Amino acid sequence: MHNLRYATAHEITQWDELVERAPGGGEIWQSREYAEVKRHQRYSPRYVVGEEYPATLVLEKQIPLLGRFWYVPGGPDVSIDAAGTPMSATEYVARAERLVEFARAEGVFLLKVEPRLIASDEAFATLAAAGYQPGAHVLPHVSTIVLDISGDEDEIMAGFSSSTRTKIRKADREGFDVRRVAASEENCRIMFDLLSGTAEDKFELRPYEYFRDFWQSFQAAGRGQLVLGYDGDVPVAGMFATALGQTSGYKDGASAKAKLPTGAMYRMQLELIRWGKEQGATRHDLIGTPPSDQLDNKSHRLYGVGQYKLRLSKDVTDFVGTFDLALRPRQAKLWKMVGDRIARRHALAVRKDVFY
């Protein structure tokens, strides 16, 4: 028996605190703020709770002719003890079965999950045996670097390459001005313009409104911080940090490369780490690198940002990624063959959004 239910209105007001109670400290993608931002893509949040089951955010879409589609961003949670020790794929499948049963009872035809399980042949085989099939990645950090920021600043910087430490000090000496700023319309526009310049011909972006809503809602909740870097009076770099539970994250970063002082982006990252520590974080997720076996692959879409992040740490973690579980096989097959493509094309044509 699954014994899961939807959260009460009172529980929803305390949602982030419920997510943080997971032994691993929770995922930012499971936060109420993220749920509200995803309404931009026509998702309806479903807040799921249960006895001895971590609070789990589910994003739902009603697909014409097929039924309900559930997506669990950055989850379900896979920490199993007070130290946040991750469970095995076998343990995950057993726990997730409660959510699977609940989803079936709710008429869901496809469940998309992103458990933060460490990638291994055994993990992939276990998931496949349970019916999970690899799906298109949604979150950007299937592979990532997580910095230990539990120590003081000297200890944190000792983990950076010596050249990176030198560049950070040089940025300070040259007067590079790093400011924590409000996520006002003006500052969000500055950040998005920088982001658009960085993305040009390299990767696709969601619309401005999506980013603005993300930055403003997270900062208003005290779980996000916009940081701009100035060369004189000219904004030349921008970053946005998130924080939930024990983890801060490098969500977005951009720069006007032609005007960027030496070491500017590393000095910016240090500011995110400082802010994260102030929020109680003990680790800092750089959110996205190439897989550990493709770090030198110059054709990989994350090669450039990967090279930047590897100067902060070379300890890359590979997760299993996104998986789909068909709960109603006929509808799930139709979705995979036809519906998914139509949804992507519709989102691009109607909302100028590369993601549905």
C-alpha positions as CSV (number, residue, x, y, z in Angstrom):
1,M,0.0,0.0,0.0
2,H,1.5,3.3,-1.0
3,N,-0.1,5.4,1.8
4,L,0.8,8.6,0.0
5,R,-1.4,11.7,-0.3
6,Y,-1.4,15.2,-1.5
7,A,-0.1,17.8,1.0
8,T,-2.6,20.0,2.9
9,A,-2.7,23.7,2.3
10,H,-0.8,24.2,5.5
11,E,1.9,21.7,4.5
12,I,2.3,23.5,1.2
13,T,3.0,26.8,3.0
14,Q,5.9,24.9,4.8
15,W,6.9,23.0,1.7
16,D,10.6,24.0,1.5
17,E,11.1,23.2,5.2
18,L,9.6,19.7,4.6
19,V,12.0,19.2,1.6
20,E,14.9,20.3,3.7
21,R,14.1,17.6,6.3
22,A,15.3,14.9,3.9
23,P,18.6,13.4,5.3
24,G,20.5,14.8,2.3
25,G,19.1,18.3,2.8
26,G,16.8,18.4,-0.2
27,E,17.1,19.4,-3.8
28,I,16.4,23.0,-4.9
29,W,14.4,21.5,-7.8
30,Q,12.0,20.1,-5.3
31,S,11.3,23.6,-3.8
32,R,8.0,25.4,-3.9
33,E,9.6,28.3,-5.8
34,Y,10.7,25.9,-8.6
35,A,7.2,24.5,-8.7
36,E,5.7,27.9,-9.2
37,V,8.2,28.9,-11.9
38,K,7.3,25.7,-13.8
39,R,3.8,27.0,-14.2
40,H,5.4,29.1,-16.9
41,Q,5.6,25.8,-18.9
42,R,2.0,24.9,-18.0
43,Y,2.9,22.4,-15.3
44,S,0.6,22.0,-12.3
45,P,2.5,21.3,-9.0
46,R,1.4,18.3,-7.0
47,Y,2.9,18.1,-3.5
48,V,3.1,14.5,-2.3
49,V,3.7,13.4,1.3
50,G,3.4,10.2,3.2
51,E,4.5,8.5,6.5
52,E,8.2,7.7,6.3
53,Y,8.4,9.1,2.8
54,P,10.2,12.3,1.9
55,A,8.2,15.3,0.7
56,T,8.1,15.0,-3.1
57,L,7.3,17.6,-5.7
58,V,5.6,16.3,-8.8
59,L,4.9,18.4,-11.8
60,E,1.8,17.4,-13.7
61,K,0.6,17.9,-17.3
62,Q,-2.7,16.8,-18.7
63,I,-1.9,15.5,-22.2
64,P,-4.9,15.5,-24.6
65,L,-6.1,11.9,-25.4
66,L,-3.4,10.3,-23.3
67,G,-4.0,11.5,-19.7
68,R,-1.8,12.7,-16.9
69,F,2.0,13.0,-17.2
70,W,4.1,13.3,-14.0
71,Y,7.7,14.6,-13.8
72,V,9.7,14.6,-10.5
73,P,12.5,17.2,-10.9
74,G,15.7,16.2,-9.2
75,G,14.0,13.3,-7.4
76,P,12.6,11.3,-5.8
77,D,15.0,11.8,-2.9
78,V,17.6,9.0,-2.6
79,S,19.2,9.8,0.8
80,I,18.6,7.2,3.4
81,D,20.2,8.2,6.7
82,A,21.1,11.2,8.9
83,A,24.4,11.6,7.0
84,G,22.6,11.7,3.7
85,T,24.2,8.5,2.5
86,P,22.7,7.7,-1.0
87,M,20.8,4.5,-1.5
88,S,21.5,1.9,-4.0
89,A,19.5,1.6,-7.2
90,T,17.8,-1.5,-5.7
91,E,16.8,0.5,-2.6
92,Y,15.6,3.4,-4.8
93,V,13.3,1.2,-6.9
94,A,11.8,-0.3,-3.7
95,R,11.1,3.2,-2.2
96,A,9.9,4.6,-5.5
97,E,7.3,1.9,-5.9
98,R,5.1,3.7,-3.4
99,L,5.1,6.8,-5.7
100,V,4.5,4.5,-8.7
101,E,1.5,2.9,-7.0
102,F,0.1,6.4,-6.2
103,A,0.7,7.6,-9.7
104,R,-1.2,4.6,-11.1
105,A,-4.1,5.2,-8.8
106,E,-4.2,8.8,-10.0
107,G,-4.4,7.6,-13.7
108,V,-0.9,8.7,-14.7
109,F,0.3,7.2,-17.9
110,L,4.0,8.1,-17.7
111,L,6.3,8.9,-14.7
112,K,9.5,10.8,-15.4
113,V,12.1,10.8,-12.6
114,E,15.6,12.2,-11.9
115,P,16.9,10.4,-8.9
116,R,20.4,11.5,-7.9
117,L,21.8,8.0,-8.1
118,I,25.5,7.6,-8.9
119,A,25.9,6.2,-12.4
120,S,27.2,2.6,-12.7
121,D,26.5,-0.4,-14.8
122,E,24.7,-2.0,-11.9
123,A,22.5,1.0,-11.4
124,F,21.5,1.2,-15.0
125,A,20.8,-2.6,-15.1
126,T,18.7,-2.4,-12.0
127,L,16.6,0.5,-13.3
128,A,16.2,-1.2,-16.7
129,A,15.0,-4.4,-15.0
130,A,12.4,-2.4,-13.1
131,G,11.0,-1.0,-16.3
132,Y,12.8,2.4,-16.3
133,Q,14.0,3.6,-19.7
134,P,16.5,6.5,-20.2
135,G,14.7,9.7,-21.2
136,A,15.7,13.1,-22.5
137,H,17.6,15.0,-19.8
138,V,15.8,18.0,-18.3
139,L,18.0,19.3,-15.6
140,P,21.5,20.5,-16.6
141,H,23.6,18.5,-14.1
142,V,23.5,14.9,-14.9
143,S,27.3,15.3,-14.4
144,T,28.5,18.0,-12.0
145,I,31.1,19.1,-9.5
146,V,30.1,19.6,-5.9
147,L,32.5,21.6,-3.8
148,D,32.9,21.1,-0.1
149,I,32.4,24.6,1.4
150,S,32.1,23.5,5.1
151,G,35.5,24.9,6.0
152,D,36.7,28.5,6.1
153,E,37.5,30.5,3.0
154,D,41.2,29.6,3.0
155,E,40.3,25.9,3.1
156,I,37.8,26.3,0.3
157,M,40.3,28.2,-1.9
158,A,43.0,25.7,-1.2
159,G,40.9,23.3,-3.4
160,F,41.1,25.6,-6.4
161,S,44.0,25.5,-8.8
162,S,46.9,27.8,-7.8
163,S,46.3,29.8,-11.0
164,T,42.7,30.3,-10.1
165,R,43.6,31.7,-6.7
166,T,46.0,34.1,-8.3
167,K,43.3,35.2,-10.8
168,I,40.8,35.9,-8.0
169,R,43.4,38.1,-6.1
170,K,44.2,39.9,-9.3
171,A,40.6,40.7,-10.0
172,D,40.4,42.3,-6.5
173,R,43.6,44.2,-7.1
174,E,42.3,45.5,-10.4
175,G,39.2,46.8,-8.8
176,F,36.7,44.4,-10.3
177,D,33.4,45.4,-8.6
178,V,31.2,42.4,-7.5
179,R,27.8,43.4,-6.2
180,R,24.9,41.4,-4.7
181,V,21.9,43.1,-6.3
182,A,18.1,43.0,-6.1
183,A,16.5,40.9,-8.9
184,S,14.7,44.0,-10.2
185,E,13.4,44.3,-13.7
186,E,16.4,46.4,-14.7
187,N,18.9,44.0,-13.1
188,C,17.2,40.9,-14.5
189,R,17.3,42.5,-18.0
190,I,21.1,43.1,-17.5
191,M,21.6,39.5,-16.5
192,F,19.5,38.1,-19.4
193,D,21.3,40.3,-21.9
194,L,24.6,38.9,-20.7
195,L,23.2,35.4,-20.7
196,S,22.0,35.9,-24.3
197,G,25.4,37.0,-25.4
198,T,27.0,34.0,-23.8
199,A,24.5,31.6,-25.3
200,E,24.7,32.9,-28.8
201,D,25.4,30.0,-31.3
202,K,26.3,27.7,-28.3
203,F,23.1,26.7,-26.5
204,E,19.4,27.6,-26.5
205,L,17.7,29.7,-23.8
206,R,14.3,29.7,-22.3
207,P,12.4,33.0,-22.6
208,Y,13.3,36.0,-20.5
209,E,10.1,35.7,-18.5
210,Y,11.1,32.3,-17.3
211,F,14.5,33.5,-16.0
212,R,13.0,36.7,-14.5
213,D,10.3,34.7,-12.6
214,F,13.0,32.2,-11.4
215,W,15.4,34.9,-10.2
216,Q,12.7,37.1,-8.6
217,S,10.8,34.3,-6.9
218,F,13.9,32.6,-5.5
219,Q,15.4,35.8,-4.2
220,A,12.1,36.9,-2.7
221,A,12.0,33.6,-0.7
222,G,15.6,34.1,0.5
223,R,16.7,31.2,-1.6
224,G,18.4,33.0,-4.4
225,Q,20.9,35.8,-5.0
226,L,21.7,37.8,-8.2
227,V,25.3,39.0,-8.4
228,L,26.6,41.4,-11.0
229,G,30.2,42.2,-11.8
230,Y,31.2,45.7,-13.0
231,D,34.2,47.1,-14.9
232,G,33.8,50.7,-13.8
233,D,30.1,51.4,-14.4
234,V,29.6,48.8,-17.0
235,P,28.1,45.4,-16.0
236,V,30.3,42.7,-17.6
237,A,29.4,39.6,-15.7
238,G,26.4,38.1,-13.9
239,M,25.6,35.0,-11.8
240,F,22.7,33.6,-9.9
241,A,23.0,31.4,-6.9
242,T,20.4,29.2,-5.2
243,A,20.3,27.7,-1.7
244,L,18.2,25.0,0.0
245,G,19.1,23.0,3.0
246,Q,22.8,22.1,2.9
247,T,23.4,23.0,-0.7
248,S,24.0,26.2,-2.6
249,G,24.2,26.1,-6.4
250,Y,25.6,28.0,-9.4
251,K,22.3,28.3,-11.4
252,D,23.2,30.8,-14.1
253,G,26.4,32.5,-15.3
254,A,27.2,34.9,-18.1
255,S,29.8,37.4,-19.2
256,A,30.7,40.0,-21.8
257,K,33.9,38.4,-22.6
258,A,35.5,41.2,-24.6
259,K,35.4,43.4,-21.5
260,L,36.1,40.8,-18.8
261,P,39.0,41.5,-16.4
262,T,41.3,38.6,-15.6
263,G,39.9,36.3,-13.0
264,A,36.5,38.0,-12.9
265,M,34.4,34.9,-13.2
266,Y,36.3,33.1,-10.5
267,R,35.9,36.1,-8.2
268,M,32.1,36.0,-9.0
269,Q,32.0,32.3,-8.1
270,L,33.7,33.0,-4.8
271,E,30.9,35.5,-4.1
272,L,28.3,32.8,-4.7
273,I,30.1,30.5,-2.3
274,R,30.3,33.2,0.4
275,W,26.6,33.9,0.0
276,G,25.8,30.1,0.1
277,K,27.8,29.7,3.4
278,E,25.8,32.6,4.9
279,Q,22.6,30.6,4.1
280,G,24.0,27.6,6.0
281,A,25.3,25.6,2.9
282,T,28.1,23.1,3.4
283,R,28.4,22.2,-0.3
284,H,28.2,24.1,-3.5
285,D,26.9,22.5,-6.7
286,L,28.5,24.0,-9.9
287,I,25.5,22.5,-11.8
288,G,26.7,20.9,-15.0
289,T,29.9,19.6,-16.6
290,P,30.6,17.0,-19.3
291,P,30.6,13.4,-18.1
292,S,33.8,12.4,-16.4
293,D,34.9,10.4,-19.5
294,Q,34.3,13.3,-21.9
295,L,36.0,16.2,-20.1
296,D,38.5,16.6,-23.0
297,N,35.9,16.3,-25.7
298,K,35.9,19.7,-27.3
299,S,32.7,19.0,-29.2
300,H,30.7,18.4,-26.1
301,R,28.2,21.3,-25.5
302,L,29.5,21.8,-21.9
303,Y,33.2,21.7,-22.8
304,G,33.8,25.4,-22.2
305,V,31.9,25.7,-18.9
306,G,33.5,22.4,-17.9
307,Q,37.0,23.8,-18.3
308,Y,36.1,26.8,-16.2
309,K,34.7,24.6,-13.4
310,L,37.5,22.0,-13.5
311,R,39.8,24.8,-12.2
312,L,37.7,24.9,-9.0
313,S,37.8,21.1,-8.6
314,K,38.4,18.0,-10.8
315,D,36.1,15.8,-8.8
316,V,33.3,15.2,-11.3
317,T,30.2,13.2,-10.2
318,D,28.1,11.3,-12.8
319,F,24.5,10.6,-12.0
320,V,22.2,8.2,-13.8
321,G,20.1,11.1,-15.4
322,T,16.5,11.1,-16.4
323,F,14.3,8.0,-16.7
324,D,10.8,7.3,-17.9
325,L,8.5,4.6,-16.4
326,A,5.5,3.7,-18.5
327,L,2.5,3.1,-16.3
328,R,0.0,2.8,-19.1
329,P,2.2,1.2,-21.9
330,R,-0.1,2.1,-24.9
331,Q,-0.4,5.7,-24.0
332,A,3.3,6.0,-23.0
333,K,4.3,4.5,-26.4
334,L,2.1,7.0,-28.3
335,W,3.7,9.8,-26.2
336,K,7.2,8.7,-27.0
337,M,6.5,8.2,-30.7
338,V,4.4,11.3,-31.4
339,G,3.3,13.4,-28.4
340,D,6.8,14.4,-27.1
341,R,7.8,15.8,-30.5
342,I,4.5,17.7,-30.9
343,A,4.9,19.2,-27.4
344,R,8.4,20.4,-28.1
345,R,7.4,22.0,-31.4
346,H,4.3,23.6,-29.9
347,A,6.3,25.1,-27.0
348,L,8.9,26.5,-29.4
349,A,6.2,27.9,-31.8
350,V,3.8,29.4,-29.2
351,R,6.0,30.4,-26.3
352,K,9.5,30.6,-28.0
353,D,10.5,28.0,-25.4
354,V,12.8,25.1,-26.3
355,F,11.4,23.1,-23.4
356,Y,7.8,22.0,-22.9
